[in-house]
Every structure is written in structure tokens, then in C-alpha cells.
Amino acid sequence: MSEPSEKHLAYTWIPRGETVLFLRRHPENFLGGKWELPGGTVEPGEPPERTAVREAAEEAGLTITVTGERSRHTWRDVTGRDLLVHAIVYDATETADAGVALNPGEHDDFAWLPPEEAAALDLLPHVRETLTTR
């Protein structure tokens, strides 16, 4: 039996005061309607920290700096493929004051919420686990 393939993801925990940015996946996309943090797939040869910065810009129009690692998660692919998914959630700070500018092909809503209020959202499992770290 062969080893499963692997996929690596990087996300950002972007706070403003006591709130954190959450994005809702576009309803026509994979896992549509679920809430997540800005993030996405680590490209070949790309450091995960760079992925986190790039994805925050692409998905939310925000310029950030990674300040540390918040959590790590691993799960089997939810579609049944022989694939292990690894995700790192990074702490980040905004480097410029900007409004959120969603990529409409990926997300259809956003919210700045305290983690305890975000717990009421339909969150992806690794995001829900991240709410209780630190």
C-alpha cells in the first residue's frame, strides 16, 4: 500500500482589537457556505509563511506580516482521496490600514468577530479548533 499524497495549507489569524477576520466560502465553491480564515494552498517551493501573506492579499485585500505560529492541523481529505492535508495557522498583523476587499470568486462575506462569537458560525473544523488555542 502506498503512502497518501500530501497537501499543505497556510492560514492567517488577523486580529483587529478583540476581533478576528473570518471569511465565508462562496456557495458555489468546495465547502461553500463554510467560514474560514484567510488562507490557501502552499505552492511548490513557496514557504508557508509567504503563502499566508499572499493569500491574505488575494482573498481579503490585506497586507500583513506573519508574527508567529498559532496552530497546526492534519486530516484526511474529506472527499475520500488518498490525501493527507496539513494546515498551519499563523498569527499576523496588518501593516496598513485597509478595508477588506473580498475576491468574489472565493468568498461572499466576511466578519470581524471575537473568537467566542465566531464559534456560532459554520466553521471549517481546523478553524474551530484554532478558536481555543492560546
N, C-alpha and C positions, 0 to 999 in steps of 0.2 A: 504494500500500500504506500502510495507516495505522500509526501508532506503536502499540507494545504498551501496554496498560494497566500500571499500576504498583501494587504493594502494598508497604507499609513495615512492618517488624517491629522490635521492640526487645527485647533480652535482657539479663540481668544475670549477671555473674561475681561470685558471692558467696563469698568465702573465709571459712574458719574455720581459723586456723593455716595449715598446709600443704595443707589440703584445700579443695575447691570443691564446691558443691551441684549435683548432676545429677538430673534428673527423667526417669522413663520414661513415655512416652506410653501411655495406656490402649490395650489391644489392639484395641478396637472403634472407635477413632478413626483419622482420617487419619494415616498413617505410624505406626500402632500398633506398640508394642514398641521403637521407637527412643528413644534417650536424647538429652536436650537440656538446655539451661539454662532457668531460669525466664524466660518472655517471651511475647510475642504481638503481635497486630496493633495498629498505631498507629491510633487512631480519628480521624476528620476533626477538624481543629483542635487536636488534642492534641499537645503537644510530645513527641518520642520519649523524653526523659528521664522524663517523667511516666508514659508507658506502662510503662517499665521498673519504676518504683516500684509502679504499680498491679498489674502482672502478678505481681510477687514476692509481693504481699499476697494476690491472688486464687488463685494456684496453689500457694503454699507457706506462706501464713500468716505471712510475714516482713515486718518493717518495715525498710526500707533507705533509704540515701542514696546517690545516684549521685556517684561521686568522679572520674570521667573516662571516656574512651572507650578501649576495648581494641582493637576491630577493626570493619571494615566488609566486607560481602559482598554480591554481586549474582549472581543466577542466573535462568535461565528457569524458568517454572513446570514442575514435574515431571509434571503431568497433561496437558500439551500445549496448555493455553490460551495465547493470545497475551498473556502477562503476564510482566513483569519483577518479581522480588521483591528488595527491598533490605532488608538487616538490619544493625543496629548492635548490637554487644555492648558494654555499659557495665560498667566496674568499679564495685563497690558495697561498702558496709559496712553491717552490721546496726546499727540504732540501739537495739535492745532485745534482751535475751536471750530467745529463744523456741525452742520445738521446732517442727519442720516439721509443718505441718498441710496435707496434700495435698487438693486439690479432686478427689474421686474420679471425677468425670465427665471429667477431663482426664488425670490421671496415676495410675498404680497402684503406683509405687515411687519411692524416692529413695535417693541415696547421697552421702555426703561422701567424696570421693576426691582424692588427689593427681593432678594432670593426667597424669602418666606412667602411673598405674594406670587412669585413665578412658579412655585410648587403647585399652584392650582391650574397651570397651563398643561396642555397635552404635549409634554416634553419628550424628546428622544431619551432613551434610558441612560446613556452616559452623561447627558446634560443633567438629568435629575440627580444622578449620583454626585455630580460636581457641586450641586447646591449645598451639600452638607460638608464639603471639605473646607478646612481652615477654621 
